[in-house]
């Protein structure tokens, strides 16, 4: 016996209604996922900004102390002779080189747009004879990729 017409209409309406509700649900979920992704991007940008502010503050404090310490003034002299490098000067320069290496790692992994400014700053620092002498003395114990970055920074410093 054939199904009554009303049964086919109800069945078809049920299927169509289910598909409509499924479509609405999918759209709502997609919208929620977009909102969640937007929130995550905003959170990542905020964290990135906080990281840059914190790093900038550490950078400023490090160099401020160096410029204010009378025992380190020769580090920034273009006429200083490497043969007369004091222990405190060598310690400071090594700390600066570690700071540059950490900066390079951070920039290389997360903020590549800052590689060129970092290279410029590093090349300027290594233009001082005491800094360059310390770099040459310790380069062999440093990370090879960082040493390559330093070499490139020094070679290209005239182009900056």
N, C-alpha and C positions, 0 to 999 in steps of 0.2 A: 504494500500500500504506500502511496506517495505521501511525503511529508506535507502537512498543510502549509500554505503560503505564509501564514503568520509566523510559523516556526522558523522558516528560512530567513525571514526579515529580522526576527529577533536575534537569530544566530549571527547573521551578517552584521547587525548593529552592534552586537557584543564584541565581535572581532574588531570592527572598525574603532569602536570606543576604546578597547584595550590598546590598540595601536596608537591612538591619539594620546591616551594617558601615558603610555610608554615614551612617546616622543616628548611630551611635556616634561616628564621626569628626567629624561636625558638632557634636555636643554637646561633644566634647573641645576643638574649635577655639573654640567659643563660650565655654567655661570659661576657656580660655587668654586669649581677648580680654578677658573680664571682669577677670581677674587683672591683665592688662597695663593696662587702664583704671584699675583701683584703684591700681596702683603709680604711674601717671602722676598721678592725683589726689593721692596722698600726697606725691609729689615736688613738685607744684605748691604744696601747702599748706606744705611745708617751706621752699620758696623764698620764698613769701609771708611766712612768719614771719621768715626771715633778712632780707628786704628791710625789714620793719617795724622790726626790731631795729637795723639799720644806720641807717635814717632817724631813728629815735628818738635814737640816739647822736649823730648829726650835729646834730640839733635841740638836744639838751641842751648839747653843746659850744659851739654858736653862742651860745645865750642865757647860758650860764655866763660866757663871756668878756665878754659885754656887761655883765652885772651887776657883774663884778669890775673893769672898767675905769673908773677915776675920771673920765676924760674923757667918758664916755657917761652919767653919772648924770642929767644934765638931760633926756635923752631920755625918761626914765620919770617926769618931773615934770609934774603937771597945771597947774602955775603958770608953766612955762617959756614965754618969749615967742618966737614964730617969727622975729621980726625979728633975734634974736641967735643964730641957728643957726650953729654952727661947721662948718668943712669936715669934720672927723672925725665929727661928729654926722650930717651929711647923708650922708656915705659909708656910715656904719653903717646908717642908716635905709633907704637904697637897697639895701644888701645884704639887709636884712631883708625888704624888699618883693620882691626877687628870690627869696629863700628861700620866701616865702609863695606866690609865683606858681608856683614849681617844685612846692611841696607841693600846691597846687591842681590842677596838671596830673596829678600822680601819683594824687591822691585821686579826681579826676573820672574818670580812666580805669580805675582798678583797685580803689579802696576807697571807694565812694560813701557808705558808712555813716559816714565820717569828715568829710563835707562840713559838717555842722552844727557839730561841734566846731571845725573849722578856721575857719569863719565867725565863731564866738564869739571865738576867740583873735585873729583879725585885727581884729575890731571893737574888742576891748579894746586892742590895740596902737595902733590909729588914734584911740583916745580921748585919747591924749597929743597936746598941741598941736604939738610939733615933728614927730611922725610924720605927723599929718594935713596939716600945711603942706607937707611933702616930698611926700606922696602927691598933693596938689592941684597941686603944681608939676610933677610928672612923669607924671601920669595919662595925658596925651595921647600919650605915647610907649610906653605899655604895651599889651599884648594887649587887644583890645576885650572879649573874653569874660571875661577876668580882671577888667577894670575894671567890668564889669557885676556880677560876683560880689562885688567889693568894695563897690559901691554897695548891693547887696542886704544885705550883711553889716552895713553901717553903718545902713541904714534899719531893719533888724529887730533891731538889737542890744538894744533895750529889751525885746523879747519873749523873749530868751534867758534 
